[in-house]
């Protein structure tokens, strides 16, 4: 996967800001004893947090569309789409997407601090 370019100020703001109710994303965190626990996410940071759980479940296509349309980050969405195609298992796809989104979040936090 290609290295992500530094995001613009506008993209940093969109990534670090919560979305509206109608733009939320839903997934599940699987627990050994209680089973799937629904997770509603209103921010990019919350999605990254879910993906760092031991057994996250999220619709990868829905996530790619959310990143492309709601967050408006076509570069990241393209790389997520590539990770979906190349992954041999959901676990491999999850790890690739988690790493991509985690890298983008780090970039945004770093640039936000530098501009503060």
N, C-alpha and C positions, 0 to 999 in steps of 0.2 A: 504494500500500500504506500501511496505517495505521502510525503509529509504535507500537513495542512499549512496553507499560507496564513500569515497573521491576519486576524479578522479586522474589519473596519470598526470605527467607533460605534456606528449604528448597529452592527451585528453584535458587538460586545454588549450594548445596552439591551438588545432583544434577548440574548442568551442569559443575561443576569436578572431579567425581569420576569415575574410570574405572568402567565397567560390568563385570559378570561375563562370563565366557567365552561363556555361552549367549545373552547379550544383545548380543554384538558385531555390528558392521555391516561388510559387505564391499563393496568397490568395485574400480575399476581406474584406474590412471594410464597413459595411452597415451604411449608413447615413440616417437620417430621411427625409431630403428634397431632397438629390441628389441621393439616392439609393446606389447600390454597387459601391465602388471605388476600382479598382484593386491595389494590393500591391505586389511589387516584393521584395523579401528578399534575401540578400546575406550573412546574418550572423545569428547565433543562437540568438543573442541579439535582432535583428529585429523581429524574430519569436515570442519571448517572448513579445515584445512590441505590436505586433498585437494581441496576445491572451489577452492582458490586455485592449483592446478596448471594448466598450460596446457591440458591435455586430460583432465580428470577424467571418469570414467564411474561413475555410481551410479544405482541404481533409485530414482527420485524418490518413487514410491508407498511403497516400503519405508522410505525415509528419513522420510517424513511419518508413517508408522505408528510408527517408532522414536522420533521426537520426541514423539509423542502418548502412547505407552504406556510406553516405557522411561525416557525423560527426564521424562515427565509434564508437558509444557509445551503445553497445548491452544491457547493463544493463538498461539504460534509455529507449531504444526502447522496451524492454520487458515490462517495466512498463507502457509505453504508450499503447502498445497492450492490456494489462490487463485493463487499464482505458477505452479503446474503447469498450471492451466486457462488462464491468460491468456497464457502464453508461446507464441510462434509457432515456436520452435525449441528444441532441447535446450540450445544455447549460451545463449539468452536465459533459459531456466528456470534453468540452472546459475548464471548471474550474479545473478539475483534471489534465489535461495535462498542463495547464498554471502553476499550482502549482508545478508539477514535474519539468518542464523545468526552472521555476524561481528558484527553490531550486538548481538545477544543476548549473545555472549561478552564483548564490551567492557563491557556493562552489568554482567555478573556479576563480571568482574575488578575494575571500579571499586567496586562495592558490597562485594566481599570485602576489598579494601584499606581501605575506609572503616571496616569493622567489625573490622579487625585491631588 
